[in-house]
């Protein structure tokens, strides 16, 4: 059973940075892992995803709203995927979830992900 645990959320001023972590049970080495977010009253939104594209290379995909500000990465030795968030804006405020997809390639569709963490709150003040 895959278990994902997010951490690193918090309150930050606009323009600041946070790094979210998604620790997994160690079985997602070859899985695609994605970050999604959901703000109050809004639908769940794709943020970023990372998948293996070679023996030691990874492919990352980003939503237009975060491209150039957020960076997704993974440390396989620590079984952890990170989301580095810079130049945060109030509209980035949401609960952030990491998810793992055991089959297929990258996807922006939350329905294609099999495993989900519990979420971590990110609040950006203006």
C-alpha positions in Angstrom: 0.0 0.0 0.0 1.4 3.4 -1.0 1.2 6.1 1.6 1.9 9.7 0.8 2.5 12.3 3.5 2.8 16.1 2.7 4.5 18.6 4.9 5.9 22.1 4.6 2.8 24.2 4.3 2.3 27.4 6.3 1.7 31.1 6.2 3.9 33.3 4.1 3.8 36.9 2.8 3.4 37.6 -0.9 6.8 37.2 -2.7 8.0 34.7 -0.2 8.9 31.0 -0.6 7.9 27.6 0.8 9.1 24.1 0.0 6.5 21.3 0.2 7.6 17.8 0.7 5.8 14.6 -0.2 7.2 11.5 1.5 6.1 8.2 0.2 6.3 4.6 1.4 9.1 3.8 -1.0 7.1 2.1 -3.6 6.7 5.1 -6.0 10.2 5.0 -7.4 8.9 4.5 -10.9 5.6 6.3 -10.4 4.5 9.6 -11.8 4.0 12.0 -8.8 2.0 15.2 -9.1 1.0 18.2 -7.0 -2.6 19.5 -7.1 -4.2 22.3 -5.1 -7.7 23.3 -4.1 -8.8 26.7 -2.9 -12.0 27.3 -1.0 -15.0 27.2 -3.3 -12.9 26.2 -6.3 -12.2 23.0 -8.2 -9.1 21.0 -7.7 -6.3 22.3 -9.9 -3.2 20.7 -11.4 0.1 22.3 -10.3 3.0 20.2 -11.4 4.0 16.6 -12.1 7.2 14.7 -12.5 7.9 11.3 -14.1 10.9 9.3 -15.1 12.0 9.7 -18.7 15.2 7.7 -18.5 17.5 5.8 -16.1 18.5 9.0 -14.3 16.4 11.7 -15.9 13.0 13.1 -15.1 10.4 15.0 -17.0 8.5 17.8 -15.3 5.3 19.5 -16.4 3.8 22.7 -14.8 0.6 24.6 -14.9 1.0 27.9 -16.7 0.0 29.7 -13.5 3.1 28.5 -11.7 5.6 28.0 -14.5 8.8 29.9 -13.7 8.0 30.2 -10.0 7.5 26.6 -8.8 10.0 23.7 -9.2 9.2 20.0 -8.7 11.9 17.6 -7.9 12.5 14.2 -6.3 15.1 12.6 -4.1 14.8 8.9 -4.6 17.2 8.2 -1.7 14.8 9.9 0.6 11.6 8.7 -1.2 10.5 12.3 -1.3 9.1 14.6 -3.9 9.5 18.4 -3.4 7.6 21.4 -4.6 9.7 24.5 -4.3 7.4 27.5 -4.5 9.0 31.0 -5.0 7.5 34.4 -5.6 4.3 33.3 -4.0 1.1 35.2 -4.7 -2.2 35.4 -2.6 -3.9 33.4 -5.4 -1.6 30.5 -4.6 -3.4 30.1 -1.3 -4.9 26.6 -1.2 -4.6 23.1 0.3 -1.9 21.3 -1.7 -2.0 17.6 -2.3 0.5 15.2 -3.7 -0.6 12.2 -5.6 1.0 9.2 -7.3 0.1 7.5 -10.5 1.2 3.9 -10.9 0.6 3.4 -14.6 1.1 5.5 -17.7 2.9 8.8 -18.1 2.4 12.3 -16.9 -1.1 13.6 -16.6 -2.8 16.7 -15.4 -6.0 14.9 -14.6 -6.5 14.2 -10.9 -8.8 11.2 -11.8 -5.8 9.3 -13.2 -3.9 9.4 -9.9 -4.3 6.3 -7.7 -2.9 7.5 -4.3 -3.3 10.8 -2.5 -1.9 12.4 0.6 -3.9 14.2 3.2 -3.0 17.7 2.0 -1.1 20.7 3.5 -2.4 24.2 3.8 -0.5 27.1 2.1 -1.7 30.6 2.9 -0.1 33.6 1.2 -0.9 37.0 2.7 -0.9 40.2 0.7 
